[in-house]
Amino acid sequence: MMTAIGQTGATMWSIQYLRAAAAVGVVAFHQLQMRHWVFLIGEHGVDLFFVISGFIMVALTDARHTTARTFVLDRIARIVPPYWLATACAFLFTAVDPRFYHGSTDLALLAKSLAFIPSINPFGQIQPTLYLGWTLNYEMFFYAVFALTLLMPRGRLILLTTLFALLVLIGALLRPTGAMETVYTDPLLLEFAAGAILGWLFGARMNRAAVPLQALVALAVALALAALSFWSPRLAFGAGAVALIAIGLFVERAGHMPRIAWLKRIGDASFAIYLFQQFAFVGTSKALNALFAVLLHRAAPQLLIQLLGIAAAIVLGVLLFTYLERPMTKAVKRWLRGFSSGPVALRAPS
């Protein structure tokens, strides 16, 4: 989750707003998906996250020279501490009382989860101990491949796009059933590649290419994903994500993007909101039911629980980002500097 990019430290407000929309969409989906079909769209905030991630990584490394080692250490500092904390909470809550968090206490699964190794849980699903962490398995694979491309003096985007296309093709031909093979050949990898193309096209300052060229290439990328969605339907939402990101960047490049501090703050906190939302849901439900039982001698209305759960997830995420995640990330970066040939330069999460 990113706040600023480039040597100037300028914030990409449109990206922050879209990250906020993606996080809130996923939260609303988890709470209200049975209420109305429209909330099912929120599930695809994940597709928006994936395209944004590809965009940010290329835009960041376009703005300054970044070594593979620096990049890897930055990603570790940004992703690992909050994810490990959320995973530990899921494991401990399940061990203490499965009614609080319905997960697995399998130690082998826990070890693989902490190492971002895709695996099949005891329920037969390709999910880690913290089930929401399935997206992090995709993210970390993308980061690993992207770090390898940083070793190349040129042609990084071509290599990344070609490799992901080949992996997806292999998956389509072999139809793997193992966890790692399934994740590492999933068509969702193409969303990272699409975002990376946008990152190269717009750059950290949104003006790397002329507007007509940006519009043409962005349209081509969106149409390519839309065409592939006839084979893999979820890519239609990747195409939509490409369109939303491009439109936002065009508006911002033209100087017409409003600056809304509270919405940017939600974008900053989107990673924490995503990781810890389930704990906010359960805590809200238990607290409201206890309060209604004491005061009114009945259970709290389900819709009220769901709506307050959404609000609680957002507030909890913002608080965790402000007072835990951001200080923790800075501390880990300082500690990791000793292992890097230079400072850990990338300031933003993804």
TORKOL-4160 file (C-alpha; in steps of 0.2 Angstrom, whole numbers, padded with zeros to 4 digits, m for minus):
350
<pt num="1" X="0000" Y="0000" Z="0000"/>
<pt num="2" X="0008" Y="0015" Z="m0006"/>
<pt num="3" X="0009" Y="0033" Z="m0001"/>
<pt num="4" X="0022" Y="0041" Z="m0012"/>
<pt num="5" X="0033" Y="0037" Z="m0026"/>
<pt num="6" X="0047" Y="0044" Z="m0036"/>
<pt num="7" X="0061" Y="0055" Z="m0030"/>
<pt num="8" X="0050" Y="0070" Z="m0028"/>
<pt num="9" X="0039" Y="0060" Z="m0015"/>
<pt num="10" X="0023" Y="0065" Z="m0024"/>
<pt num="11" X="0008" Y="0055" Z="m0020"/>
<pt num="12" X="m0002" Y="0047" Z="m0033"/>
<pt num="13" X="m0020" Y="0051" Z="m0026"/>
<pt num="14" X="m0029" Y="0041" Z="m0039"/>
<pt num="15" X="m0020" Y="0025" Z="m0035"/>
<pt num="16" X="m0023" Y="0029" Z="m0016"/>
<pt num="17" X="m0042" Y="0031" Z="m0019"/>
<pt num="18" X="m0043" Y="0015" Z="m0029"/>
<pt num="19" X="m0033" Y="0005" Z="m0016"/>
<pt num="20" X="m0046" Y="0012" Z="m0003"/>
<pt num="21" X="m0060" Y="0007" Z="m0015"/>
<pt num="22" X="m0053" Y="m0011" Z="m0017"/>
<pt num="23" X="m0051" Y="m0013" Z="0002"/>
<pt num="24" X="m0068" Y="m0007" Z="0006"/>
<pt num="25" X="m0076" Y="m0017" Z="m0008"/>
<pt num="26" X="m0068" Y="m0033" Z="m0001"/>
<pt num="27" X="m0074" Y="m0029" Z="0016"/>
<pt num="28" X="m0092" Y="m0026" Z="0010"/>
<pt num="29" X="m0091" Y="m0042" Z="0000"/>
<pt num="30" X="m0087" Y="m0052" Z="0015"/>
<pt num="31" X="m0101" Y="m0045" Z="0026"/>
<pt num="32" X="m0115" Y="m0042" Z="0013"/>
<pt num="33" X="m0113" Y="m0054" Z="m0001"/>
<pt num="34" X="m0129" Y="m0063" Z="0004"/>
<pt num="35" X="m0139" Y="m0047" Z="0005"/>
<pt num="36" X="m0138" Y="m0042" Z="m0014"/>
<pt num="37" X="m0129" Y="m0047" Z="m0029"/>
<pt num="38" X="m0121" Y="m0030" Z="m0031"/>
<pt num="39" X="m0109" Y="m0034" Z="m0016"/>
<pt num="40" X="m0102" Y="m0049" Z="m0025"/>
<pt num="41" X="m0092" Y="m0036" Z="m0036"/>
<pt num="42" X="m0083" Y="m0032" Z="m0020"/>
<pt num="43" X="m0074" Y="m0048" Z="m0021"/>
<pt num="44" X="m0065" Y="m0042" Z="m0036"/>
<pt num="45" X="m0056" Y="m0028" Z="m0026"/>
<pt num="46" X="m0042" Y="m0042" Z="m0026"/>
<pt num="47" X="m0041" Y="m0040" Z="m0045"/>
<pt num="48" X="m0039" Y="m0021" Z="m0043"/>
<pt num="49" X="m0025" Y="m0024" Z="m0030"/>
<pt num="50" X="m0016" Y="m0036" Z="m0041"/>
<pt num="51" X="m0016" Y="m0023" Z="m0056"/>
<pt num="52" X="m0011" Y="m0009" Z="m0044"/>
<pt num="53" X="0003" Y="m0020" Z="m0037"/>
<pt num="54" X="0011" Y="m0022" Z="m0055"/>
<pt num="55" X="0009" Y="m0004" Z="m0058"/>
<pt num="56" X="0017" Y="0002" Z="m0042"/>
<pt num="57" X="0032" Y="m0009" Z="m0043"/>
<pt num="58" X="0037" Y="m0004" Z="m0061"/>
<pt num="59" X="0033" Y="0015" Z="m0057"/>
<pt num="60" X="0043" Y="0014" Z="m0042"/>
<pt num="61" X="0058" Y="0006" Z="m0049"/>
<pt num="62" X="0057" Y="0018" Z="m0065"/>
<pt num="63" X="0058" Y="0033" Z="m0053"/>
<pt num="64" X="0075" Y="0028" Z="m0046"/>
<pt num="65" X="0088" Y="0014" Z="m0048"/>
<pt num="66" X="0084" Y="0000" Z="m0037"/>
<pt num="67" X="0094" Y="m0016" Z="m0034"/>
<pt num="68" X="0086" Y="m0033" Z="m0033"/>
<pt num="69" X="0093" Y="m0035" Z="m0015"/>
<pt num="70" X="0085" Y="m0018" Z="m0010"/>
<pt num="71" X="0069" Y="m0022" Z="m0018"/>
<pt num="72" X="0068" Y="m0039" Z="m0009"/>
<pt num="73" X="0072" Y="m0031" Z="0008"/>
<pt num="74" X="0059" Y="m0018" Z="0006"/>
<pt num="75" X="0046" Y="m0030" Z="0001"/>
<pt num="76" X="0050" Y="m0041" Z="0017"/>
<pt num="77" X="0050" Y="m0026" Z="0028"/>
<pt num="78" X="0033" Y="m0020" Z="0021"/>
<pt num="79" X="0024" Y="m0037" Z="0019"/>
<pt num="80" X="0030" Y="m0049" Z="0032"/>
<pt num="81" X="0028" Y="m0041" Z="0049"/>
<pt num="82" X="0009" Y="m0037" Z="0047"/>
<pt num="83" X="0006" Y="m0053" Z="0038"/>
<pt num="84" X="0015" Y="m0064" Z="0051"/>
<pt num="85" X="0005" Y="m0054" Z="0065"/>
<pt num="86" X="m0012" Y="m0057" Z="0057"/>
<pt num="87" X="m0007" Y="m0076" Z="0054"/>
<pt num="88" X="m0002" Y="m0078" Z="0072"/>
<pt num="89" X="m0018" Y="m0071" Z="0078"/>
<pt num="90" X="m0028" Y="m0082" Z="0066"/>
<pt num="91" X="m0018" Y="m0097" Z="0073"/>
<pt num="92" X="m0020" Y="m0093" Z="0091"/>
<pt num="93" X="m0038" Y="m0088" Z="0090"/>
<pt num="94" X="m0042" Y="m0105" Z="0082"/>
<pt num="95" X="m0032" Y="m0114" Z="0095"/>
<pt num="96" X="m0041" Y="m0105" Z="0109"/>
<pt num="97" X="m0058" Y="m0105" Z="0102"/>
<pt num="98" X="m0063" Y="m0110" Z="0085"/>
<pt num="99" X="m0079" Y="m0101" Z="0087"/>
<pt num="100" X="m0069" Y="m0085" Z="0087"/>
<pt num="101" X="m0059" Y="m0089" Z="0071"/>
<pt num="102" X="m0063" Y="m0104" Z="0061"/>
<pt num="103" X="m0046" Y="m0109" Z="0054"/>
<pt num="104" X="m0033" Y="m0123" Z="0056"/>
<pt num="105" X="m0020" Y="m0126" Z="0069"/>
<pt num="106" X="m0010" Y="m0138" Z="0057"/>
<pt num="107" X="0008" Y="m0133" Z="0061"/>
<pt num="108" X="0014" Y="m0138" Z="0044"/>
<pt num="109" X="0002" Y="m0127" Z="0036"/>
<pt num="110" X="0007" Y="m0113" Z="0048"/>
<pt num="111" X="0025" Y="m0115" Z="0043"/>
<pt num="112" X="0021" Y="m0114" Z="0024"/>
<pt num="113" X="0009" Y="m0100" Z="0027"/>
<pt num="114" X="0023" Y="m0090" Z="0035"/>
<pt num="115" X="0035" Y="m0094" Z="0021"/>
<pt num="116" X="0022" Y="m0089" Z="0008"/>
<pt num="117" X="0022" Y="m0107" Z="0001"/>
<pt num="118" X="0004" Y="m0111" Z="m0007"/>
<pt num="119" X="m0003" Y="m0127" Z="0001"/>
<pt num="120" X="m0019" Y="m0136" Z="0003"/>
<pt num="121" X="m0027" Y="m0134" Z="0021"/>
<pt num="122" X="m0036" Y="m0148" Z="0030"/>
<pt num="123" X="m0052" Y="m0142" Z="0022"/>
<pt num="124" X="m0046" Y="m0146" Z="0005"/>
<pt num="125" X="m0043" Y="m0128" Z="0000"/>
<pt num="126" X="m0028" Y="m0119" Z="m0007"/>
<pt num="127" X="m0027" Y="m0107" Z="0008"/>
<pt num="128" X="m0015" Y="m0102" Z="0021"/>
<pt num="129" X="m0018" Y="m0102" Z="0040"/>
<pt num="130" X="m0025" Y="m0084" Z="0038"/>
<pt num="131" X="m0037" Y="m0088" Z="0023"/>
<pt num="132" X="m0036" Y="m0070" Z="0016"/>
<pt num="133" X="m0017" Y="m0073" Z="0014"/>
<pt num="134" X="m0020" Y="m0083" Z="m0002"/>
<pt num="135" X="m0018" Y="m0066" Z="m0011"/>
<pt num="136" X="m0001" Y="m0064" Z="m0003"/>
<pt num="137" X="0005" Y="m0080" Z="m0010"/>
<pt num="138" X="0002" Y="m0072" Z="m0028"/>
<pt num="139" X="0010" Y="m0056" Z="m0023"/>
<pt num="140" X="0026" Y="m0063" Z="m0016"/>
<pt num="141" X="0028" Y="m0074" Z="m0031"/>
<pt num="142" X="0026" Y="m0059" Z="m0042"/>
<pt num="143" X="0039" Y="m0049" Z="m0031"/>
<pt num="144" X="0051" Y="m0064" Z="m0033"/>
<pt num="145" X="0050" Y="m0064" Z="m0052"/>
<pt num="146" X="0051" Y="m0045" Z="m0052"/>
<pt num="147" X="0066" Y="m0045" Z="m0041"/>
<pt num="148" X="0075" Y="m0057" Z="m0054"/>
<pt num="149" X="0071" Y="m0045" Z="m0068"/>
<pt num="150" X="0080" Y="m0031" Z="m0059"/>
<pt num="151" X="0096" Y="m0041" Z="m0062"/>
<pt num="152" X="0094" Y="m0037" Z="m0081"/>
<pt num="153" X="0100" Y="m0021" Z="m0088"/>
<pt num="154" X="0085" Y="m0020" Z="m0100"/>
<pt num="155" X="0070" Y="m0029" Z="m0106"/>
<pt num="156" X="0063" Y="m0032" Z="m0089"/>
<pt num="157" X="0045" Y="m0029" Z="m0094"/>
<pt num="158" X="0046" Y="m0040" Z="m0109"/>
<pt num="159" X="0054" Y="m0054" Z="m0098"/>
<pt num="160" X="0041" Y="m0053" Z="m0085"/>
<pt num="161" X="0026" Y="m0052" Z="m0097"/>
<pt num="162" X="0033" Y="m0067" Z="m0107"/>
<pt num="163" X="0036" Y="m0077" Z="m0092"/>
<pt num="164" X="0019" Y="m0075" Z="m0084"/>
<pt num="165" X="0011" Y="m0078" Z="m0101"/>
<pt num="166" X="0021" Y="m0095" Z="m0103"/>
<pt num="167" X="0016" Y="m0100" Z="m0085"/>
<pt num="168" X="m0002" Y="m0097" Z="m0088"/>
<pt num="169" X="m0001" Y="m0106" Z="m0105"/>
<pt num="170" X="0007" Y="m0121" Z="m0096"/>
<pt num="171" X="m0007" Y="m0121" Z="m0083"/>
<pt num="172" X="m0020" Y="m0121" Z="m0097"/>
<pt num="173" X="m0012" Y="m0136" Z="m0105"/>
<pt num="174" X="m0007" Y="m0146" Z="m0090"/>
<pt num="175" X="m0021" Y="m0142" Z="m0078"/>
<pt num="176" X="m0011" Y="m0144" Z="m0062"/>
<pt num="177" X="m0019" Y="m0149" Z="m0046"/>
<pt num="178" X="m0005" Y="m0146" Z="m0034"/>
<pt num="179" X="m0006" Y="m0130" Z="m0024"/>
<pt num="180" X="0010" Y="m0122" Z="m0030"/>
<pt num="181" X="0008" Y="m0127" Z="m0048"/>
<pt num="182" X="m0010" Y="m0121" Z="m0047"/>
<pt num="183" X="m0005" Y="m0104" Z="m0040"/>
<pt num="184" X="0011" Y="m0101" Z="m0051"/>
<pt num="185" X="0001" Y="m0105" Z="m0067"/>
<pt num="186" X="m0015" Y="m0096" Z="m0063"/>
<pt num="187" X="m0022" Y="m0083" Z="m0076"/>
<pt num="188" X="m0022" Y="m0070" Z="m0062"/>
<pt num="189" X="m0004" Y="m0068" Z="m0065"/>
<pt num="190" X="m0008" Y="m0059" Z="m0080"/>
<pt num="191" X="m0016" Y="m0045" Z="m0070"/>
<pt num="192" X="0001" Y="m0041" Z="m0062"/>
<pt num="193" X="0008" Y="m0041" Z="m0080"/>
<pt num="194" X="m0005" Y="m0029" Z="m0085"/>
<pt num="195" X="m0002" Y="m0017" Z="m0071"/>
<pt num="196" X="0017" Y="m0018" Z="m0075"/>
<pt num="197" X="0013" Y="m0012" Z="m0092"/>
<pt num="198" X="0004" Y="0002" Z="m0085"/>
<pt num="199" X="0018" Y="0006" Z="m0074"/>
<pt num="200" X="0030" Y="0007" Z="m0088"/>
<pt num="201" X="0018" Y="0017" Z="m0099"/>
<pt num="202" X="0014" Y="0031" Z="m0086"/>
<pt num="203" X="0029" Y="0031" Z="m0075"/>
<pt num="204" X="0031" Y="0038" Z="m0058"/>
<pt num="205" X="0025" Y="0055" Z="m0064"/>
<pt num="206" X="0011" Y="0049" Z="m0075"/>
<pt num="207" X="0019" Y="0058" Z="m0090"/>
<pt num="208" X="0032" Y="0046" Z="m0097"/>
<pt num="209" X="0023" Y="0044" Z="m0114"/>
<pt num="210" X="0011" Y="0055" Z="m0123"/>
<pt num="211" X="m0008" Y="0054" Z="m0119"/>
<pt num="212" X="m0013" Y="0046" Z="m0136"/>
<pt num="213" X="0000" Y="0033" Z="m0134"/>
<pt num="214" X="m0005" Y="0030" Z="m0116"/>
<pt num="215" X="m0023" Y="0029" Z="m0120"/>
<pt num="216" X="m0020" Y="0017" Z="m0135"/>
<pt num="217" X="m0009" Y="0005" Z="m0125"/>
<pt num="218" X="m0020" Y="0005" Z="m0110"/>
<pt num="219" X="m0035" Y="0001" Z="m0121"/>
<pt num="220" X="m0026" Y="m0013" Z="m0129"/>
<pt num="221" X="m0021" Y="m0021" Z="m0112"/>
<pt num="222" X="m0039" Y="m0020" Z="m0106"/>
<pt num="223" X="m0046" Y="m0027" Z="m0122"/>
<pt num="224" X="m0033" Y="m0041" Z="m0121"/>
<pt num="225" X="m0038" Y="m0046" Z="m0104"/>
<pt num="226" X="m0057" Y="m0044" Z="m0109"/>
<pt num="227" X="m0054" Y="m0056" Z="m0123"/>
<pt num="228" X="m0045" Y="m0069" Z="m0112"/>
<pt num="229" X="m0060" Y="m0068" Z="m0100"/>
<pt num="230" X="m0070" Y="m0079" Z="m0112"/>
<pt num="231" X="m0057" Y="m0092" Z="m0106"/>
<pt num="232" X="m0054" Y="m0086" Z="m0088"/>
<pt num="233" X="m0070" Y="m0076" Z="m0083"/>
<pt num="234" X="m0061" Y="m0067" Z="m0069"/>
<pt num="235" X="m0049" Y="m0058" Z="m0080"/>
<pt num="236" X="m0064" Y="m0047" Z="m0085"/>
<pt num="237" X="m0062" Y="m0039" Z="m0069"/>
<pt num="238" X="m0044" Y="m0037" Z="m0072"/>
<pt num="239" X="m0048" Y="m0028" Z="m0088"/>
<pt num="240" X="m0060" Y="m0016" Z="m0078"/>
<pt num="241" X="m0046" Y="m0013" Z="m0066"/>
<pt num="242" X="m0034" Y="m0008" Z="m0080"/>
<pt num="243" X="m0048" Y="0004" Z="m0086"/>
<pt num="244" X="m0051" Y="0012" Z="m0069"/>
<pt num="245" X="m0032" Y="0014" Z="m0066"/>
<pt num="246" X="m0029" Y="0022" Z="m0083"/>
<pt num="247" X="m0044" Y="0034" Z="m0081"/>
<pt num="248" X="m0038" Y="0039" Z="m0064"/>
<pt num="249" X="m0021" Y="0043" Z="m0070"/>
<pt num="250" X="m0027" Y="0053" Z="m0085"/>
<pt num="251" X="m0038" Y="0063" Z="m0073"/>
<pt num="252" X="m0023" Y="0066" Z="m0061"/>
<pt num="253" X="m0011" Y="0070" Z="m0075"/>
<pt num="254" X="m0023" Y="0083" Z="m0081"/>
<pt num="255" X="m0023" Y="0091" Z="m0064"/>
<pt num="256" X="m0041" Y="0087" Z="m0060"/>
<pt num="257" X="m0040" Y="0074" Z="m0046"/>
<pt num="258" X="m0046" Y="0081" Z="m0029"/>
<pt num="259" X="m0036" Y="0078" Z="m0014"/>
<pt num="260" X="m0047" Y="0070" Z="0000"/>
<pt num="261" X="m0036" Y="0066" Z="0015"/>
<pt num="262" X="m0047" Y="0054" Z="0024"/>
<pt num="263" X="m0049" Y="0044" Z="0008"/>
<pt num="264" X="m0031" Y="0043" Z="0005"/>
<pt num="265" X="m0029" Y="0038" Z="0023"/>
<pt num="266" X="m0040" Y="0023" Z="0020"/>
<pt num="267" X="m0029" Y="0019" Z="0005"/>
<pt num="268" X="m0014" Y="0020" Z="0015"/>
<pt num="269" X="m0021" Y="0008" Z="0027"/>
<pt num="270" X="m0029" Y="m0004" Z="0014"/>
<pt num="271" X="m0016" Y="m0018" Z="0018"/>
<pt num="272" X="m0021" Y="m0018" Z="0037"/>
<pt num="273" X="m0039" Y="m0017" Z="0033"/>
<pt num="274" X="m0038" Y="m0032" Z="0022"/>
<pt num="275" X="m0028" Y="m0042" Z="0034"/>
<pt num="276" X="m0037" Y="m0039" Z="0050"/>
<pt num="277" X="m0055" Y="m0037" Z="0044"/>
<pt num="278" X="m0061" Y="m0054" Z="0050"/>
<pt num="279" X="m0056" Y="m0050" Z="0068"/>
<pt num="280" X="m0066" Y="m0034" Z="0067"/>
<pt num="281" X="m0081" Y="m0044" Z="0061"/>
<pt num="282" X="m0080" Y="m0057" Z="0075"/>
<pt num="283" X="m0077" Y="m0044" Z="0088"/>
<pt num="284" X="m0091" Y="m0033" Z="0082"/>
<pt num="285" X="m0103" Y="m0047" Z="0082"/>
<pt num="286" X="m0099" Y="m0054" Z="0099"/>
<pt num="287" X="m0099" Y="m0036" Z="0107"/>
<pt num="288" X="m0116" Y="m0031" Z="0099"/>
<pt num="289" X="m0124" Y="m0048" Z="0104"/>
<pt num="290" X="m0118" Y="m0046" Z="0122"/>
<pt num="291" X="m0124" Y="m0028" Z="0123"/>
<pt num="292" X="m0141" Y="m0033" Z="0116"/>
<pt num="293" X="m0142" Y="m0048" Z="0127"/>
<pt num="294" X="m0139" Y="m0037" Z="0142"/>
<pt num="295" X="m0150" Y="m0023" Z="0138"/>
<pt num="296" X="m0164" Y="m0030" Z="0127"/>
<pt num="297" X="m0163" Y="m0049" Z="0130"/>
<pt num="298" X="m0161" Y="m0053" Z="0112"/>
<pt num="299" X="m0149" Y="m0055" Z="0098"/>
<pt num="300" X="m0143" Y="m0040" Z="0089"/>
<pt num="301" X="m0150" Y="m0038" Z="0071"/>
<pt num="302" X="m0139" Y="m0046" Z="0058"/>
<pt num="303" X="m0139" Y="m0031" Z="0046"/>
<pt num="304" X="m0133" Y="m0020" Z="0061"/>
<pt num="305" X="m0119" Y="m0032" Z="0065"/>
<pt num="306" X="m0114" Y="m0032" Z="0047"/>
<pt num="307" X="m0114" Y="m0013" Z="0044"/>
<pt num="308" X="m0105" Y="m0010" Z="0060"/>
<pt num="309" X="m0093" Y="m0024" Z="0056"/>
<pt num="310" X="m0088" Y="m0015" Z="0040"/>
<pt num="311" X="m0085" Y="0001" Z="0049"/>
<pt num="312" X="m0075" Y="m0008" Z="0063"/>
<pt num="313" X="m0064" Y="m0016" Z="0050"/>
<pt num="314" X="m0060" Y="0001" Z="0042"/>
<pt num="315" X="m0057" Y="0010" Z="0059"/>
<pt num="316" X="m0046" Y="m0005" Z="0065"/>
<pt num="317" X="m0036" Y="m0005" Z="0049"/>
<pt num="318" X="m0033" Y="0013" Z="0050"/>
<pt num="319" X="m0028" Y="0012" Z="0068"/>
<pt num="320" X="m0016" Y="m0003" Z="0065"/>
<pt num="321" X="m0008" Y="0006" Z="0051"/>
<pt num="322" X="m0005" Y="0022" Z="0060"/>
<pt num="323" X="0001" Y="0015" Z="0077"/>
<pt num="324" X="0008" Y="m0002" Z="0073"/>
<pt num="325" X="0011" Y="m0006" Z="0055"/>
<pt num="326" X="0020" Y="0010" Z="0049"/>
<pt num="327" X="0031" Y="0011" Z="0065"/>
<pt num="328" X="0035" Y="m0008" Z="0063"/>
<pt num="329" X="0039" Y="m0007" Z="0045"/>
<pt num="330" X="0051" Y="0008" Z="0048"/>
<pt num="331" X="0059" Y="m0002" Z="0062"/>
<pt num="332" X="0061" Y="m0018" Z="0052"/>
<pt num="333" X="0068" Y="m0007" Z="0037"/>
<pt num="334" X="0081" Y="0001" Z="0049"/>
<pt num="335" X="0086" Y="m0017" Z="0055"/>
<pt num="336" X="0087" Y="m0024" Z="0037"/>
<pt num="337" X="0098" Y="m0010" Z="0031"/>
<pt num="338" X="0113" Y="m0019" Z="0038"/>
<pt num="339" X="0110" Y="m0033" Z="0025"/>
<pt num="340" X="0108" Y="m0021" Z="0010"/>
<pt num="341" X="0122" Y="m0013" Z="0000"/>
<pt num="342" X="0112" Y="0003" Z="0001"/>
<pt num="343" X="0097" Y="0011" Z="0009"/>
<pt num="344" X="0081" Y="0002" Z="0008"/>
<pt num="345" X="0074" Y="0015" Z="m0004"/>
<pt num="346" X="0056" Y="0010" Z="m0008"/>
<pt num="347" X="0045" Y="0019" Z="0003"/>
<pt num="348" X="0029" Y="0012" Z="m0001"/>
<pt num="349" X="0019" Y="m0004" Z="0002"/>
<pt num="350" X="0009" Y="m0012" Z="m0012"/>
